[in-house]
Amino acid sequence: MNSGIPVIRAMHADDREAVIDLIQALNRHEDAITGDRPTDRAAAIQCLARDEARAAETGGTLLVAEAAGRVLGFLALAIEPGMPFIRPELRRHGHVMELVVAEAARGRGIGSALLAEAERLTRAAGCRAMLIGVVAGNAGAEALYRRTGFRPYALEMLKRLD
């Protein structure tokens, strides 16, 4: 893949197929960790549709990282109202719903650049916090999030009832 400097911009309609490919790759990657992700294209299409709807509902956005005419990364951001158990001035926050960088383009700062733009947009929306989730065992993603200033906040736990 060309190592050109990525441009971070809003997702356009003609990016759709590349973004679906990225989401499908993310689902495959996470399935190798969790064993519960659907890995077919239809599931990736549904994920993107959910991201599009949530971003539109909340005033969020969908971003891509592009270099040399290729989409190398995707980030979906929602601006969430927050929960009543959080202090009012801290409730509204940015929520990174999806972040994926093409495997061949990882380690080039693309994820960090997407997160920096999401942070800029979150601040511009008047929010003082940004949340992101990470699948337990996804060490690469967790390391990126820590490098960019995220710290553990809550822990979700799962019990299989099979």
C-alpha positions in Angstrom: 0.0 0.0 0.0 1.2 3.5 -0.7 2.5 5.2 2.4 1.3 8.7 1.3 0.3 11.1 4.1 -3.4 10.4 4.9 -6.1 13.0 4.6 -8.8 12.8 7.2 -12.2 13.8 5.8 -15.9 13.1 6.0 -17.0 9.9 4.4 -18.5 10.3 1.0 -21.0 8.0 -0.8 -18.3 6.7 -3.1 -16.3 5.5 0.0 -19.0 3.1 1.0 -17.6 -0.1 -0.5 -14.2 0.5 0.9 -15.6 1.2 4.3 -17.7 -2.0 4.2 -14.6 -3.9 3.4 -12.8 -2.3 6.4 -15.7 -3.1 8.7 -15.8 -6.7 7.5 -12.1 -7.0 8.1 -12.6 -5.6 11.7 -15.4 -8.2 12.3 -13.0 -10.9 11.2 -10.2 -9.6 13.4 -12.5 -9.4 16.4 -14.1 -12.8 15.7 -10.6 -14.3 16.0 -10.6 -12.8 19.6 -14.2 -13.3 20.7 -15.6 -16.0 18.5 -18.9 -14.2 18.3 -18.7 -11.8 15.3 -20.5 -12.4 12.0 -17.9 -12.2 9.3 -20.0 -12.0 6.2 -20.4 -8.8 4.0 -24.1 -8.5 5.0 -23.1 -8.0 8.7 -20.6 -5.3 7.7 -23.3 -3.6 5.7 -25.6 -3.7 8.8 -22.8 -2.3 11.0 -22.3 0.6 8.6 -26.0 1.3 8.5 -26.2 1.4 12.3 -23.2 3.8 12.4 -24.7 6.0 9.8 -28.1 6.2 11.6 -26.5 6.8 15.0 -24.2 9.5 13.7 -27.1 11.2 12.0 -29.3 11.0 15.1 -26.8 12.5 17.4 -25.0 15.1 15.3 -21.9 12.8 14.9 -20.0 12.0 11.8 -18.3 9.3 9.7 -14.7 9.9 8.9 -12.3 8.2 6.6 -8.5 8.4 6.2 -7.5 8.5 2.5 -4.0 8.3 1.0 -3.1 8.0 -2.7 -6.8 7.7 -3.6 -7.4 4.7 -1.2 -9.5 4.6 1.9 -7.2 3.2 4.6 -9.3 3.9 7.8 -12.7 4.6 9.1 -14.1 6.1 12.3 -17.8 6.5 13.3 -18.5 9.2 15.9 -21.7 9.8 17.8 -22.3 12.7 20.2 -24.2 11.0 23.0 -26.4 12.7 25.7 -24.9 10.7 28.6 -26.5 9.1 31.6 -28.2 10.8 34.5 -25.8 9.4 37.0 -23.0 11.5 35.5 -22.6 15.1 36.5 -24.6 17.3 34.1 -21.6 19.2 32.7 -19.9 16.0 31.8 -22.8 14.0 30.4 -22.6 14.9 26.7 -19.7 13.1 25.2 -18.2 11.9 21.9 -18.5 8.1 21.5 -16.2 6.4 18.9 -18.5 3.6 17.8 -16.1 2.2 15.2 -12.5 2.6 14.4 -10.6 0.4 11.9 -7.4 0.8 9.9 -6.6 -1.4 7.0 -4.2 -4.1 8.2 -1.5 -3.2 5.7 -1.6 0.5 6.8 -1.4 0.0 10.5 1.5 1.5 12.4 1.5 4.7 10.3 -0.4 7.0 12.6 -3.7 6.7 10.7 -5.7 5.5 13.8 -4.2 8.4 15.8 -5.1 10.9 13.1 -8.7 9.7 13.0 -8.9 9.9 16.8 -7.4 13.4 16.8 -10.1 14.6 14.3 -12.8 12.9 16.4 -11.5 14.7 19.4 -11.5 18.0 17.6 -15.1 17.5 16.5 -16.1 16.3 20.0 -14.6 19.5 21.6 -16.3 21.6 18.9 -19.6 20.1 19.9 -19.0 21.4 23.4 -18.2 18.0 25.0 -15.6 17.4 27.6 -15.1 13.7 27.2 -14.8 11.0 24.6 -15.4 7.3 25.0 -14.2 4.3 23.0 -14.7 0.6 23.6 -12.2 -2.2 22.9 -12.6 -5.9 22.8 -10.7 -7.6 25.6 -7.7 -9.2 24.1 -7.3 -6.6 21.2 -3.9 -5.5 22.5 -3.0 -3.4 19.5 -6.2 -1.3 19.7 -5.9 -0.9 23.4 -2.3 0.3 23.1 -3.3 2.8 20.5 -6.1 4.1 22.7 -3.8 4.4 25.7 -1.1 6.3 23.6 -3.8 8.8 22.5 -4.9 9.5 26.1 -7.7 7.1 26.8 -7.8 5.5 30.2 -9.9 2.7 31.6 -13.3 4.0 32.7 -15.8 1.1 32.9 -15.5 -2.6 32.5 -18.2 -4.7 30.8 -18.2 -8.3 31.6 -19.9 -11.2 29.7 -21.1 -14.5 30.9 -22.1 -17.0 28.2 -25.2 -18.9 29.0 -24.8 -21.8 26.6 
